Amino acid sequence: MKKLYWPILFVVMIWALMDQASENPNKILQIVVVVIFFYAMMKLMAKTPNNKNKENEF
């Protein structure tokens, strides 16, 4: 699934940069692109919990 997020992330970044370069950038589009970007980064950086920490808890 993470392999799917990389292309989405690059497309969103390019889309945001191209819109930002236009004469009148769309603010709503920029907000949506930032939200998609942060969601994709959150999914890419998510880690599974460590089992060792669960054994040490009381």
TIRO-2110 file (N, C-alpha, C; in Angstrom, 1 decimal):
// TIRO-2110
0.8, -1.2, 0.0, N, 1, A
0.0, 0.0, 0.0, CA, 1, A
0.9, 1.3, 0.0, C, 1, A
2.0, 1.2, 0.7, N, 2, A
2.9, 2.4, 0.7, CA, 2, A
3.4, 2.7, -0.7, C, 2, A
3.5, 1.7, -1.5, N, 3, A
4.0, 2.0, -2.9, CA, 3, A
3.0, 2.8, -3.7, C, 3, A
1.7, 2.8, -3.3, N, 4, A
0.7, 3.6, -3.9, CA, 4, A
0.8, 5.1, -3.4, C, 4, A
1.2, 5.3, -2.2, N, 5, A
1.3, 6.6, -1.7, CA, 5, A
2.4, 7.5, -2.3, C, 5, A
3.5, 6.9, -2.7, N, 6, A
4.6, 7.7, -3.3, CA, 6, A
4.1, 8.4, -4.6, C, 6, A
3.5, 7.7, -5.6, N, 7, A
3.1, 8.4, -6.8, CA, 7, A
2.0, 9.4, -6.5, C, 7, A
1.1, 9.1, -5.5, N, 8, A
0.1, 10.1, -5.2, CA, 8, A
0.8, 11.3, -4.6, C, 8, A
1.7, 11.1, -3.7, N, 9, A
2.4, 12.3, -3.1, CA, 9, A
3.1, 13.1, -4.1, C, 9, A
3.8, 12.5, -5.1, N, 10, A
4.5, 13.3, -6.1, CA, 10, A
3.5, 14.1, -7.0, C, 10, A
2.4, 13.4, -7.4, N, 11, A
1.4, 14.1, -8.2, CA, 11, A
0.8, 15.3, -7.5, C, 11, A
0.6, 15.1, -6.2, N, 12, A
0.0, 16.2, -5.4, CA, 12, A
1.0, 17.4, -5.3, C, 12, A
2.2, 17.0, -5.1, N, 13, A
3.3, 18.1, -5.0, CA, 13, A
3.4, 18.9, -6.3, C, 13, A
3.4, 18.2, -7.4, N, 14, A
3.6, 18.8, -8.7, CA, 14, A
2.3, 19.7, -9.0, C, 14, A
1.1, 19.1, -8.7, N, 15, A
-0.1, 19.8, -8.9, CA, 15, A
-0.1, 21.1, -8.1, C, 15, A
0.3, 21.1, -6.8, N, 16, A
0.4, 22.3, -6.0, CA, 16, A
1.3, 23.3, -6.5, C, 16, A
2.5, 22.9, -6.9, N, 17, A
3.5, 23.8, -7.5, CA, 17, A
3.0, 24.5, -8.8, C, 17, A
2.4, 23.7, -9.6, N, 18, A
1.9, 24.3, -10.9, CA, 18, A
0.7, 25.3, -10.6, C, 18, A
-0.1, 25.0, -9.7, N, 19, A
-1.2, 25.9, -9.3, CA, 19, A
-0.6, 27.2, -8.7, C, 19, A
0.4, 27.0, -7.8, N, 20, A
1.0, 28.1, -7.1, CA, 20, A
1.7, 29.1, -8.1, C, 20, A
2.2, 28.5, -9.2, N, 21, A
2.9, 29.3, -10.2, CA, 21, A
1.9, 30.1, -11.1, C, 21, A
0.6, 29.8, -11.1, N, 22, A
-0.4, 30.5, -11.9, CA, 22, A
-0.6, 31.9, -11.3, C, 22, A
-1.2, 32.8, -12.2, N, 23, A
-1.4, 34.2, -11.8, CA, 23, A
-2.3, 34.3, -10.6, C, 23, A
-3.4, 33.6, -10.6, N, 24, A
-4.4, 33.6, -9.5, CA, 24, A
-4.5, 32.2, -8.9, C, 24, A
-3.7, 31.8, -7.9, N, 25, A
-3.8, 30.5, -7.4, CA, 25, A
-5.1, 30.3, -6.6, C, 25, A
-5.7, 29.1, -6.7, N, 26, A
-6.9, 28.8, -6.0, CA, 26, A
-6.6, 28.4, -4.6, C, 26, A
-7.1, 29.2, -3.6, N, 27, A
-6.8, 29.0, -2.2, CA, 27, A
-7.4, 27.6, -1.7, C, 27, A
-8.6, 27.3, -2.1, N, 28, A
-9.3, 26.1, -1.7, CA, 28, A
-8.5, 24.9, -2.2, C, 28, A
-8.0, 25.0, -3.4, N, 29, A
-7.2, 23.9, -4.0, CA, 29, A
-5.9, 23.7, -3.3, C, 29, A
-5.3, 24.8, -2.9, N, 30, A
-4.1, 24.7, -2.1, CA, 30, A
-4.3, 24.1, -0.7, C, 30, A
-5.4, 24.4, -0.1, N, 31, A
-5.7, 23.8, 1.2, CA, 31, A
-5.9, 22.3, 1.0, C, 31, A
-6.7, 21.9, 0.0, N, 32, A
-6.9, 20.5, -0.2, CA, 32, A
-5.6, 19.7, -0.5, C, 32, A
-4.8, 20.3, -1.3, N, 33, A
-3.5, 19.7, -1.7, CA, 33, A
-2.6, 19.5, -0.4, C, 33, A
-2.6, 20.5, 0.5, N, 34, A
-1.8, 20.4, 1.7, CA, 34, A
-2.4, 19.3, 2.6, C, 34, A
-3.7, 19.2, 2.7, N, 35, A
-4.3, 18.1, 3.5, CA, 35, A
-3.9, 16.8, 2.9, C, 35, A
-4.0, 16.6, 1.6, N, 36, A
-3.7, 15.3, 1.0, CA, 36, A
-2.2, 15.0, 1.2, C, 36, A
-1.4, 16.0, 1.1, N, 37, A
0.1, 15.8, 1.3, CA, 37, A
0.4, 15.4, 2.7, C, 37, A
-0.2, 16.0, 3.7, N, 38, A
0.1, 15.6, 5.1, CA, 38, A
-0.5, 14.3, 5.4, C, 38, A
-1.7, 13.9, 4.8, N, 39, A
-2.2, 12.6, 5.1, CA, 39, A
-1.3, 11.5, 4.5, C, 39, A
-0.8, 11.8, 3.2, N, 40, A
0.0, 10.8, 2.6, CA, 40, A
1.3, 10.6, 3.4, C, 40, A
1.9, 11.7, 3.9, N, 41, A
3.1, 11.7, 4.7, CA, 41, A
2.9, 10.9, 6.0, C, 41, A
1.7, 11.1, 6.6, N, 42, A
1.4, 10.4, 7.8, CA, 42, A
1.3, 8.9, 7.6, C, 42, A
0.7, 8.5, 6.4, N, 43, A
0.6, 7.1, 6.1, CA, 43, A
2.0, 6.5, 5.8, C, 43, A
2.8, 7.3, 5.1, N, 44, A
4.2, 6.8, 4.7, CA, 44, A
5.1, 6.6, 6.0, C, 44, A
4.9, 7.5, 7.0, N, 45, A
5.8, 7.4, 8.1, CA, 45, A
5.2, 6.6, 9.3, C, 45, A
4.1, 6.0, 9.1, N, 46, A
3.4, 5.2, 10.2, CA, 46, A
4.3, 4.0, 10.4, C, 46, A
4.5, 3.7, 11.7, N, 47, A
5.2, 2.5, 12.1, CA, 47, A
4.3, 1.6, 12.9, C, 47, A
4.6, 0.3, 12.9, N, 48, A
3.8, -0.6, 13.7, CA, 48, A
4.4, -0.5, 15.1, C, 48, A
3.6, -0.7, 16.1, N, 49, A
4.0, -0.7, 17.5, CA, 49, A
5.0, -1.8, 17.8, C, 49, A
5.9, -1.6, 18.7, N, 50, A
7.0, -2.5, 19.0, CA, 50, A
6.4, -3.5, 20.1, C, 50, A
6.6, -4.8, 19.9, N, 51, A
6.1, -5.8, 20.8, CA, 51, A
6.8, -5.8, 22.1, C, 51, A
8.1, -5.4, 22.1, N, 52, A
8.9, -5.4, 23.3, CA, 52, A
8.4, -4.4, 24.3, C, 52, A
7.8, -3.3, 23.9, N, 53, A
7.3, -2.3, 24.8, CA, 53, A
6.0, -2.8, 25.5, C, 53, A
5.3, -3.6, 24.8, N, 54, A
4.0, -4.2, 25.4, CA, 54, A
4.4, -5.2, 26.5, C, 54, A
5.5, -5.9, 26.4, N, 55, A
5.9, -6.9, 27.4, CA, 55, A
6.4, -6.2, 28.7, C, 55, A
6.9, -5.0, 28.6, N, 56, A
7.5, -4.3, 29.7, CA, 56, A
6.4, -3.5, 30.5, C, 56, A
5.3, -3.3, 30.0, N, 57, A
4.2, -2.6, 30.7, CA, 57, A
3.6, -3.5, 31.7, C, 57, A
3.1, -2.8, 32.8, N, 58, A
2.5, -3.6, 33.9, CA, 58, A
1.0, -3.6, 33.8, C, 58, A
END
